Amino acid sequence: MDRTACVEVPALPLQVLVLRRPGWTTGPVAVVDRDHPHGRVLWANARARHQGVAPSMRYVTALAAEPGLRAATVPPAEVARWRHRILRRLLRFTPGVEPWEADPGVFWLDASGLGRLHPEPARWAAGIRRELAGLGLAGRVAVGFTRCGTLAAVRSGRARIRVLRSPGEEAAGVRGAPLARLGAEPGLAAELGALGVRTAGDLLALPAASLAERFGPAARALHRFVSGRGELPLQPIAPPEPLGVGAVIEPPEADLHRLVFRIKGLLDQMLGRMGGRGMLLAELGVHLRLEGGAVRTERLRPAAPTGDARQLMNLVHLRLAGAGVPAGVEEVVLSGRAVPARPTQAGLFQADPRRDPGAALRALARVRAELGEGAVVRARLAGRHLPEARFAWEPLEDLPPARPREVALRPLVRRILDRPAPLAEPAGQTRGGYVVSGGWWGRGTHREYRFVRLAGGEILWAFHDRARGRWFRQGAVE
């Protein structure tokens, strides 16, 4: 009998956020669709839900329910990268893995034919959980017979591993499962709940045709999923073919131009293989094995996924020329991350924009290649109380379009130093004044801020640190 397993990484975007912010592990945390008071809560952890924070709630309402809530956005691209990382780990246990489009943290695995290798399904499932734990993720695994049955099992109770012994045991679990647990849309689940239809058993008692006529195709799809009628075999994603190519260099090479020429030949092989599969290169890894066994790795990202060897070799040359070619390169290996090529269609009327966003992204990619990944960043607001800690730097993945607006009066710009600089007691005119205090759990902070206009017209933003009894320059106004 065919076996199917379901692996769930509960609230994957929320787990990704906590991995990004380790200090948020113990408090109420939520993922929002945008960092704005009117943003919507998408995911909330148990502590936040206990205080009344719920998905679809406005961010400002959630803060009213739990003032200590910490929230941030998790871009879909970041979730997709983690999903791909999980997929690659799951492929170590079976060649058949089907992700669920309705939830980024749910995967179905083909567990048929693994009895000789893994006679005990529970131990096989425990290996999957250990693999997820290696990524820093918590997961649950259920081994059963159908998609719906294993999904109901993996989401029922607190058991991290469940092995269903028979189809009858699985069917009984499905009948008692709430519809929301089986992927029903919140609006549909609420409509059916108003009629007393709350579990899969209640839904199966209704005629499918009438259900679809009254509630639409979503209800029909849910009924079909729960009943298992006409269920197709798993539709696994094909395991990604390795993109790596390499060559041994004899004698070892130390000349930049000859080394780049060797790399170009390998890159042409890789791009040719990818082009035949309709893929583009999103990231290129250059691994250099040096004399003595040491390995140096450089990772390069073009402005957008591409199959243009010239553009990629430009980045390789910039990186190697900037970082220097180590003496004695014995072997070169190229690896890459490929993505499917998207079909494009030329427009009927060719626009001639004053600015080319693609050219700007290519320029930034060259800067990253020459100076490193940390050279192109943008400021992100952070929930801290000290001015120098209220922003953090994160890599710039995309360049949003400029939205200039006309202003009647040119605004002043306040520039902030990364670290406050010592300042002699200001002798100019001072205006304004507000106090920043806190940090009672440590040394404590008490700063009295002023705007200081110097004799030459320069405006400083400074503060007096009461604990130290000194003045510091926080920034300037231009």
C-alpha positions as CSV (number, residue, x, y, z in Angstrom):
1,M,0.0,0.0,0.0
2,D,1.3,3.5,-0.9
3,R,2.5,5.6,2.0
4,T,2.4,9.4,2.2
5,A,4.0,11.6,4.7
6,C,3.3,15.2,5.6
7,V,6.0,17.5,7.0
8,E,4.9,20.8,8.5
9,V,7.1,23.7,9.6
10,P,4.5,25.6,11.5
11,A,4.3,29.4,10.8
12,L,7.4,29.3,8.6
13,P,7.6,33.1,8.1
14,L,7.3,33.6,11.9
15,Q,10.2,31.1,12.4
16,V,12.3,32.9,9.8
17,L,11.7,36.2,11.6
18,V,12.8,34.8,14.9
19,L,15.9,33.3,13.3
20,R,16.7,36.8,11.9
21,R,16.0,38.4,15.3
22,P,17.3,36.0,18.0
23,G,16.5,38.5,20.8
24,W,12.8,38.1,20.0
25,T,12.6,34.4,21.0
26,T,10.9,34.8,24.4
27,G,8.4,37.6,23.8
28,P,5.2,38.2,21.7
29,V,6.1,38.3,18.0
30,A,4.1,38.8,14.8
31,V,4.7,39.0,11.1
32,V,3.0,41.9,9.4
33,D,2.4,42.6,5.7
34,R,3.9,46.1,6.0
35,D,5.5,48.1,8.8
36,H,2.7,50.6,9.2
37,P,0.0,51.1,11.8
38,H,-2.6,50.0,9.2
39,G,-0.6,46.9,8.2
40,R,-2.2,43.5,8.8
41,V,-1.0,40.7,11.1
42,L,-0.2,37.6,9.0
43,W,1.3,35.3,11.7
44,A,1.5,35.5,15.5
45,N,3.3,33.3,18.0
46,A,1.6,31.7,21.0
47,R,2.5,34.5,23.4
48,A,1.0,37.1,21.1
49,R,-2.2,35.1,20.5
50,H,-2.6,34.6,24.3
51,Q,-2.7,38.4,24.6
52,G,-5.4,38.6,21.9
53,V,-3.3,39.2,18.8
54,A,-4.8,37.4,15.8
55,P,-4.1,37.1,12.1
56,S,-5.8,39.7,9.9
57,M,-5.8,42.2,12.8
58,R,-4.5,45.7,12.2
59,Y,-1.0,46.3,13.5
60,V,-2.2,49.3,15.6
61,T,-5.0,47.1,17.1
62,A,-2.5,44.4,17.9
63,L,-0.3,46.9,19.7
64,A,-3.3,48.0,21.7
65,A,-3.9,44.4,22.8
66,E,-0.2,43.8,23.5
67,P,2.0,46.9,23.8
68,G,5.1,44.7,24.1
69,L,4.4,43.1,20.6
70,R,7.4,43.0,18.3
71,A,6.6,42.8,14.7
72,A,8.3,43.0,11.3
73,T,7.8,42.1,7.7
74,V,9.2,38.9,6.1
75,P,9.6,39.4,2.3
76,P,8.1,36.6,0.1
77,A,11.5,36.2,-1.5
78,E,13.0,35.4,1.8
79,V,10.3,32.8,2.6
80,A,10.9,31.3,-0.9
81,R,14.6,30.9,-0.2
82,W,13.9,29.1,3.0
83,R,11.3,27.0,1.4
84,H,13.8,26.0,-1.3
85,R,16.4,25.2,1.5
86,I,13.9,22.9,3.3
87,L,13.0,21.2,0.0
88,R,16.7,20.4,-0.6
89,R,16.9,18.8,2.8
90,L,13.8,16.8,2.4
91,L,15.1,15.4,-0.9
92,R,17.7,13.6,1.1
93,F,14.9,11.3,2.5
94,T,12.9,10.6,-0.6
95,P,13.0,11.7,-4.3
96,G,9.3,12.6,-4.2
97,V,8.5,15.9,-2.5
98,E,5.5,18.0,-3.3
99,P,5.2,21.5,-1.7
100,W,1.7,22.8,-0.8
101,E,0.9,26.1,-2.4
102,A,-1.6,27.0,0.3
103,D,1.0,27.0,3.1
104,P,4.7,27.6,2.6
105,G,5.6,25.3,5.5
106,V,3.8,22.2,4.4
107,F,5.3,19.4,2.2
108,W,4.1,16.0,1.2
109,L,6.6,13.2,0.8
110,D,6.3,9.9,-1.0
111,A,7.1,7.3,1.6
112,S,6.3,4.3,-0.5
113,G,9.0,1.7,-1.1
114,L,11.2,2.8,1.8
115,G,10.4,-0.1,4.0
116,R,13.7,-2.0,3.4
117,L,15.8,1.1,4.0
118,H,13.6,2.4,6.9
119,P,11.6,-0.4,8.4
120,E,10.5,1.9,11.3
121,P,8.6,5.0,9.9
122,A,9.0,6.7,13.2
123,R,12.8,6.7,13.0
124,W,12.6,7.9,9.4
125,A,10.3,10.8,10.6
126,A,12.7,11.6,13.5
127,G,15.5,11.9,11.0
128,I,13.5,14.5,9.1
129,R,12.9,16.5,12.3
130,R,16.6,16.4,13.1
131,E,17.4,17.7,9.6
132,L,15.0,20.6,10.1
133,A,16.4,21.3,13.5
134,G,19.8,21.6,11.8
135,L,18.4,24.6,9.9
136,G,17.1,26.1,13.2
137,L,13.4,25.2,12.4
138,A,10.8,23.3,14.4
139,G,8.8,20.8,12.4
140,R,6.2,18.0,12.7
141,V,5.9,14.8,10.7
142,A,3.0,12.5,10.1
143,V,3.1,9.2,8.1
144,G,-0.1,8.0,6.6
145,F,-1.8,7.3,3.3
146,T,-3.4,10.5,1.8
147,R,-2.7,14.2,1.6
148,C,-5.7,15.2,3.7
149,G,-5.2,12.4,6.2
150,T,-1.6,13.2,6.9
151,L,-2.3,16.9,7.0
152,A,-5.0,16.4,9.7
153,A,-2.7,14.1,11.6
154,V,0.3,16.5,11.6
155,R,-1.9,19.4,12.8
156,S,-3.7,17.5,15.5
157,G,-2.5,17.5,19.1
158,R,1.1,18.2,20.2
159,A,2.7,15.1,18.9
160,R,5.8,15.9,16.9
161,I,5.7,12.5,15.1
162,R,2.6,10.5,14.2
163,V,2.5,7.2,12.4
164,L,-1.0,6.1,11.2
165,R,-1.3,2.3,11.2
166,S,-4.3,1.9,8.8
167,P,-6.5,3.9,6.4
168,G,-9.4,3.5,8.9
169,E,-7.4,5.2,11.6
170,E,-6.5,8.0,9.2
171,A,-10.2,8.4,8.0
172,A,-11.4,8.7,11.6
173,G,-8.9,11.5,12.3
174,V,-10.0,13.3,9.2
175,R,-13.7,13.2,10.1
176,G,-13.1,14.9,13.4
177,A,-10.7,17.6,12.1
178,P,-11.8,21.2,12.0
179,L,-12.1,22.7,8.5
180,A,-9.6,25.5,9.3
181,R,-7.0,22.8,10.1
182,L,-7.5,21.3,6.6
183,G,-6.8,24.6,4.7
184,A,-10.2,26.0,4.5
185,E,-10.2,29.8,3.7
186,P,-11.2,31.8,6.8
187,G,-14.2,33.4,5.1
188,L,-15.5,30.0,3.9
189,A,-14.9,28.4,7.2
190,A,-16.9,31.2,8.9
191,E,-19.8,30.8,6.5
192,L,-19.9,27.1,6.9
193,G,-19.5,27.4,10.7
194,A,-22.6,29.6,10.8
195,L,-24.5,26.6,9.5
196,G,-23.0,24.2,12.0
197,V,-20.5,22.7,9.5
198,R,-17.3,22.8,11.5
199,T,-15.5,19.5,10.9
200,A,-14.6,17.5,7.8
201,G,-17.3,14.9,8.9
202,D,-19.9,17.7,8.8
203,L,-18.7,18.7,5.3
204,L,-18.8,15.2,3.9
205,A,-22.4,14.8,5.0
206,L,-23.4,17.5,2.5
207,P,-23.9,16.8,-1.2
208,A,-20.9,18.2,-3.2
209,A,-23.0,19.6,-6.0
210,S,-25.2,21.7,-3.7
211,L,-22.2,22.8,-1.7
212,A,-20.5,24.1,-4.8
213,E,-23.6,25.8,-6.1
214,R,-24.1,27.8,-2.9
215,F,-20.5,28.5,-1.8
216,G,-18.6,28.4,-5.0
217,P,-15.5,26.6,-6.4
218,A,-13.5,27.0,-3.1
219,A,-16.1,24.8,-1.3
220,R,-16.0,22.3,-4.1
221,A,-12.2,22.0,-4.0
222,L,-12.3,21.7,-0.2
223,H,-14.9,18.9,-0.4
224,R,-12.9,17.1,-3.0
225,F,-9.7,17.4,-1.0
226,V,-11.3,16.1,2.2
227,S,-13.1,13.2,0.5
228,G,-10.0,12.1,-1.3
229,R,-12.1,11.3,-4.4
230,G,-10.0,11.4,-7.6
231,E,-6.9,12.2,-5.6
232,L,-3.9,12.3,-8.0
233,P,-0.6,10.7,-7.1
234,L,2.0,13.1,-5.5
235,Q,3.3,15.7,-8.0
236,P,6.9,15.9,-6.8
237,I,9.3,18.6,-7.8
238,A,12.1,17.2,-9.8
239,P,15.4,17.2,-7.8
240,P,17.6,20.1,-9.0
241,E,20.5,18.8,-11.2
242,P,23.9,19.9,-9.9
243,L,25.2,22.9,-11.7
244,G,28.8,22.6,-10.5
245,V,31.6,22.4,-13.1
246,G,35.3,22.4,-12.3
247,A,38.8,22.0,-13.7
248,V,42.2,21.2,-12.2
249,I,44.9,23.7,-13.2
250,E,48.3,22.3,-13.8
251,P,50.7,24.0,-13.1
252,P,49.0,26.2,-10.4
253,E,47.9,29.6,-11.7
254,A,48.5,33.0,-10.1
255,D,48.0,35.3,-13.0
256,L,44.6,37.2,-13.0
257,H,44.0,37.2,-16.7
258,R,44.9,33.5,-17.3
259,L,42.7,32.5,-14.3
260,V,39.8,34.6,-15.6
261,F,40.1,32.9,-19.0
262,R,39.9,29.5,-17.3
263,I,36.8,30.5,-15.4
264,K,35.1,31.8,-18.6
265,G,35.4,28.4,-20.2
266,L,33.8,26.8,-17.2
267,L,31.1,29.4,-17.0
268,D,30.2,28.9,-20.7
269,Q,29.7,25.1,-19.9
270,M,27.4,25.9,-17.0
271,L,25.3,28.5,-18.9
272,G,25.0,26.1,-21.8
273,R,23.6,23.4,-19.5
274,M,21.2,25.8,-17.9
275,G,20.0,27.3,-21.2
276,G,18.9,23.8,-22.3
277,R,16.7,23.5,-19.2
278,G,15.2,27.0,-19.5
279,M,17.1,28.3,-16.4
280,L,18.9,31.5,-15.6
281,L,21.7,32.1,-13.1
282,A,20.7,34.0,-10.0
283,E,24.0,33.5,-8.0
284,L,27.4,32.3,-8.9
285,G,29.9,30.7,-6.6
286,V,33.6,30.6,-7.5
287,H,35.6,28.1,-5.4
288,L,39.4,28.3,-5.7
289,R,41.5,25.5,-4.2
290,L,44.9,26.7,-3.4
291,E,48.2,25.0,-2.9
292,G,48.3,23.5,0.6
293,G,44.5,22.5,0.5
294,A,42.9,25.9,1.5
295,V,39.7,26.8,-0.3
296,R,38.7,30.4,-1.1
297,T,35.1,31.0,-2.0
298,E,33.6,34.1,-3.7
299,R,29.9,34.5,-4.2
300,L,28.5,36.9,-6.8
301,R,24.9,38.1,-7.6
302,P,24.0,39.7,-10.8
303,A,21.5,42.5,-10.8
304,A,18.8,40.0,-12.0
305,P,18.9,36.3,-13.0
306,T,20.8,36.1,-16.3
307,G,22.4,33.9,-18.9
308,D,24.7,36.6,-20.1
309,A,28.3,35.3,-19.8
310,R,29.8,38.7,-20.4
311,Q,27.9,40.4,-17.6
312,L,28.9,37.6,-15.2
313,M,32.5,37.6,-16.2
314,N,32.6,41.3,-15.6
315,L,31.6,40.7,-12.0
316,V,34.1,37.8,-11.6
317,H,36.9,40.1,-12.9
318,L,36.0,42.9,-10.6
319,R,35.9,40.6,-7.5
320,L,39.2,38.9,-8.2
321,A,40.9,42.1,-9.2
322,G,39.7,43.9,-6.0
323,A,40.4,41.0,-3.6
324,G,43.6,39.9,-5.3
325,V,44.4,36.6,-6.9
326,P,46.0,34.2,-4.4
327,A,49.2,32.5,-5.4
328,G,48.9,28.9,-6.6
329,V,45.3,28.2,-7.7
330,E,45.2,24.4,-8.3
331,E,41.5,23.9,-9.0
332,V,38.5,26.1,-9.9
333,V,35.0,24.9,-9.2
334,L,31.9,26.9,-10.2
335,S,28.5,26.4,-8.5
336,G,25.3,28.3,-9.0
337,R,21.7,28.9,-8.0
338,A,19.4,28.8,-11.0
339,V,15.8,30.0,-11.4
340,P,13.3,29.3,-14.2
341,A,13.5,31.9,-17.0
342,R,10.3,34.0,-17.3
343,P,8.9,34.5,-20.8
344,T,9.0,38.1,-21.9
345,Q,7.1,39.9,-24.6
346,A,8.3,43.0,-26.4
347,G,5.9,45.9,-26.0
348,L,4.0,47.3,-29.0
349,F,5.3,50.8,-28.3
350,Q,8.9,51.1,-27.1
351,A,9.2,53.6,-24.3
352,D,12.3,55.7,-23.9
353,P,12.6,56.2,-20.1
354,R,14.9,58.9,-18.8
355,R,16.2,56.4,-16.2
356,D,17.1,52.8,-16.8
357,P,16.4,50.8,-13.5
358,G,18.2,47.8,-15.0
359,A,21.4,49.8,-15.6
360,A,21.3,51.0,-12.0
361,L,20.9,47.5,-10.7
362,R,23.8,46.3,-12.9
363,A,26.0,49.1,-11.5
364,L,25.1,48.1,-8.0
365,A,26.0,44.5,-8.8
366,R,29.4,45.7,-10.0
367,V,30.0,47.6,-6.8
368,R,29.1,44.4,-4.8
369,A,31.4,42.4,-6.9
370,E,34.4,44.7,-6.4
371,L,33.8,45.7,-2.7
372,G,31.9,42.8,-1.2
373,E,28.3,42.0,-0.4
374,G,28.2,44.5,2.5
375,A,29.0,47.4,0.2
376,V,25.4,47.9,-1.0
377,V,23.0,48.2,1.9
378,R,20.0,50.3,3.0
379,A,18.8,51.5,6.3
380,R,15.9,49.7,8.0
381,L,14.1,51.1,11.0
382,A,14.5,49.2,14.3
383,G,12.5,49.3,17.5
384,R,15.1,50.9,19.8
385,H,15.0,54.1,21.8
386,L,18.5,55.5,21.2
387,P,18.8,57.4,17.9
388,E,22.0,55.6,16.8
389,A,20.3,52.3,17.3
390,R,17.0,53.1,15.6
391,F,18.2,51.8,12.3
392,A,20.1,48.8,11.0
393,W,21.8,48.0,7.7
394,E,20.5,45.2,5.5
395,P,21.5,44.1,1.9
396,L,19.7,46.0,-0.9
397,E,18.0,43.3,-2.9
398,D,16.0,45.6,-5.2
399,L,15.9,49.2,-6.2
400,P,12.4,50.8,-5.7
401,P,11.4,53.3,-8.3
402,A,12.0,57.0,-7.4
403,R,9.0,59.0,-6.5
404,P,10.1,62.6,-6.5
405,R,7.7,65.3,-5.4
406,E,7.7,69.0,-5.6
407,V,8.1,71.0,-2.4
408,A,7.7,74.7,-1.8
409,L,10.3,74.7,1.0
410,R,13.4,72.6,0.8
411,P,13.3,70.3,4.0
412,L,16.2,70.1,6.4
413,V,18.0,66.8,6.7
414,R,19.2,65.5,10.0
415,R,22.3,63.2,9.7
416,I,23.1,60.8,12.5
417,L,26.5,59.5,13.4
418,D,27.0,55.8,13.9
419,R,28.5,56.6,17.3
420,P,28.1,59.9,19.2
421,A,31.4,61.9,19.1
422,P,32.7,63.8,22.2
423,L,32.0,67.5,21.9
424,A,33.2,70.5,23.9
425,E,30.4,72.4,25.7
426,P,28.5,74.3,23.0
427,A,29.1,78.0,22.9
428,G,26.5,78.8,20.2
429,Q,22.7,79.3,20.4
430,T,20.7,76.3,21.6
431,R,17.1,75.5,20.8
432,G,14.6,72.8,21.5
433,G,15.2,70.2,24.1
434,Y,13.9,66.8,24.9
435,V,15.1,63.9,27.1
436,V,15.8,60.3,26.1
437,S,16.1,58.1,29.1
438,G,15.8,54.4,29.8
439,G,17.9,51.3,30.1
440,W,17.0,50.8,33.8
441,W,18.1,47.1,33.4
442,G,21.7,48.2,32.7
443,R,23.7,51.3,33.4
444,G,20.8,53.5,32.5
445,T,20.6,56.4,30.0
446,H,19.7,60.0,30.4
447,R,20.4,62.3,27.5
448,E,19.2,65.9,27.1
449,Y,19.1,66.8,23.4
450,R,19.6,70.3,21.9
451,F,20.0,71.9,18.5
452,V,23.1,74.1,18.5
453,R,23.7,76.8,15.9
454,L,27.5,77.6,15.7
455,A,28.9,81.0,14.8
456,G,29.6,79.8,11.3
457,G,26.0,78.8,10.7
458,E,26.4,75.1,11.1
459,I,23.6,73.4,13.1
460,L,24.6,70.5,15.3
461,W,22.4,68.0,17.0
462,A,23.9,67.3,20.4
463,F,23.1,66.0,23.8
464,H,24.4,66.2,27.3
465,D,24.9,62.8,29.0
466,R,24.0,63.3,32.6
467,A,25.7,60.1,33.8
468,R,29.0,61.1,32.2
469,G,28.7,64.8,32.7
470,R,29.8,65.4,29.1
471,W,28.4,66.7,25.8
472,F,28.3,64.6,22.7
473,R,27.6,65.3,19.0
474,Q,24.8,63.0,17.7
475,G,24.7,64.5,14.2
476,A,24.1,67.6,12.2
477,V,21.3,69.4,10.3
478,E,21.8,70.3,6.7
